[in-house]
Amino acid sequence: MSNGRRGRGEGSIYRRKDGRWVGQYDLPTDLGKKTKYIYGKTRKEVAAKLTKAMADRDAGMVFDAGSLKLGDYLDRWLDSIRDTLRRRTWTRHEEVVRLHLKPSLGNTKLDRVSALQLQSLYHSKLDSGLSPRTVQIIHATLYKALKQAVRWLLVPRNVADSVDPPKALKREMKPLDEGQVKRLLKAVQGDTLETLYVLAITTGMRSGELLGLRWEDIDLQAGPSR
């Protein structure tokens, strides 16, 4: 029951039955409008706090993740981007969230996730046998999710900015020598993929190029281009 009056520019201020003054204002976010409350012993105290809070809100300085946990946020984030990405890309993000992020950090409050936690997570994933490239993908997914959390005014900054993902190791390619090529071709004789192996060895095409070939790419009459 409101026992006070709404002052101009103050939002809504009222007095509870226990005598305590309460101010309330709306905090809009992309996840929905949220009502915030401010308490004080006097109307004047609440009015001052409310004026500052509303000024901070209007200046974009209010960040409120509340009790939202990282795991729950990641689920909402995945839902929000489902129709904006290719299915394969979305599935990769979903797998990273389900297999790596939620089991390790899912119960941590969104606004309490620290750079140290992320760095420790990356180290533990490397120690468990994951490749640096896989950990880079984990970092990329989390970075993208937290970037959206900043845009939704849930957190003030992206803590993943302060974390260094592992660098992928560059391995020197060692092509097969003539003897190894002969043994390979002999071993795959009669295999359903024999033609693919022969084409790979004789052309040097990459796996993606080989698997992307179609019948219309072949011109048996013209033969190979010179």
N, C-alpha and C positions, 0 to 999 in steps of 0.2 A: 504494500500500500504506500503510495507516494505522499509524504507529508511536506515536501518542499516544492518549490517552483523551478521551472526551467529558466535559467538566465540566458541572456542573449550571448551566443557564441560559446556557451558552456557545455553544450550537449545536453544530457539529461542528468539532473542531480535530484536525489530524493533522500529522505530520512527513513531508516528502518524502525521497526517497533522497539528495538533495543537501544535506540538513540543514536546509532552510528550513521554517519552520512556516507552516501554511495554516489559515485558518478559513473556513467556508462557512455560508451561511444562505439561506433561500428568500425571494424577494421576489415576493409575489403581485400580479398586475396583471390587468386585464380582458382583456388580450391573451394571458394565460397565465402560469403560474408560471415564475420565472426564478431561477437559482442565482447568488448573488454570492460572490466570493472575496476574502479579505483575507490579506495576506502580512506576515511579520515574521521577525526573526532569532531571537526567543525565544517560547516559549509564552505567557509573561506579557504580552508586547507584543501578540500576536495576540488573546489573551483580552480585553484592555482595549479594543482596537479593535472586536472583534466585539460586545462588550456594548453599546458606544455605537451601533454600526450597527443592532443589533436594536432598541434603544430608539427610535432615529430612525424605523425602519420602523414600529414599533407606534404611534408618535405621528403617523404619516402625513406624515413629513418627508423621505421618500426618493423621489426622482424619477429615473427611469432610462429614457431613450429609447435608450441605447446608441448604436449606429451607424445607427439607423433614419433614413432620409432622408425629407424632407418628402413627396416624390412617392410613395414607398412607403406612408407613413402615410396619405396622402389616399386611396389606392386601398383600403386596409383600412377607412378610415372610411366611404367610399362603400358598401362591401359591408355594413357594419354597420347602415346606415340605410336600406338598399334597401326593406325591407318595413315601414318605419315612416312613410313619406311618400307623398303622392300621386305617381303616376308622373311627372306634369308637373314637380313640384317637384324630384324626384330627378334627372330628366334635365337640368334647369337647373344643378343643382350639378355634375353630371358634365361638362357642357360647359364650365363655368367652370374646373374642375380640369384638364381635358384641353387646353383652348385657351389658358388664361392663366396658371394657377399652376404646373403642372408644367414647361412650357417655360422659365419664368423662374427658379423657385426649387426645382424638383424635386430637384436634386442637393445641396441644402443640408441638413445634418443638422437634424433636427427641433428639437433643443435649442439650435441655433445660429442659428435664424431671429431676426432683430432687427427692431425697430420701424423703424429707418432703411431696411432693405431693403424693407419693406412700403411705406413712404412713397415711396421711389424708384420702386417698381413702379407705384403709382397714378399718379405723375407721368408715367412713361413711357407708360402706357396712354392718358392724356389727350393727350399729345403725338402719339401715333400716330393720333388721330382718334376714339377712343371717347368716347361721351357720359359726362357725370358720373353719370348714372343707371346706366349699364352698370358703371362702376367701383364704384359703391355696391354693386351686386350681387356683384361680385368680393370686395369687403370683407366683405359679409355671409356669403358662403360660407366664406371663410377664418376669420372670427371664430367661426363655428359649429363648424368642424372643430377649431380650436385649443382651444375651450372643452371639447370632448370629450377632447382630449389631457390637459388638466388633470385631468379627472375620472378618467381612466385612470392617473393618477400618472406620466405620461411626462414632463411638464414642470411646473415650479412655478407658472407664471403664463401668462396669455394675452397675448402681446405685441401682439396686435391691439387691445387696450384702450388702448394708448399711441399709436395712429395715428388721424389724422383723415381720414376719407374725404371726397371733394369734395362740395360742396353742389350739388344740382340747381338749375339756373337756372329761375326762374319767368318764363314768357313770357306776355305779355298777349295774350289772345285777340282776334282781329280778325275778326268775323263778316262774311260776304259782304253787300254792299249789294244793293239791289233789281236793279240792272242786271246785277251778277255772277250773281245767282240765275237771272235769265232766260236768260243766255248758257249757264249750266251745264245747265239743264233742256233747252235746245234741243240742246246737244251730246250729251246722253245719250239722246235719243229713239231708241227701237228697241234700246237696249242691254239685255242680259239682266238687268242690275242697276238698270234705270231706276226700278222701283218702290221699291227700297231708297233711292235718292237722293231721290226725292220724299218718302218717309216721313221721312227724316233732316231735310230742309229744313223740312217743314211741322210737325214735332213737336219738333225739337230734341233727340231722343234720342241717347244716346251710342252709340258703335260696339258696345260690349259688349251693350247693351240691344237694339240692332237685330239683331245676330247671334244673340241668344238667343231671339228670337221664335219661337213655334210656332203651328201652325194653330189649336190650341185656345185661343190667346189672342185670336182674332178672333171677334167676334159680329156677323155681317152683318145680322141681323134687328134687334138692339137699336140698332145704330149707335154712334156716339161718345157717351161719357158726358158729361153736362152738369153 
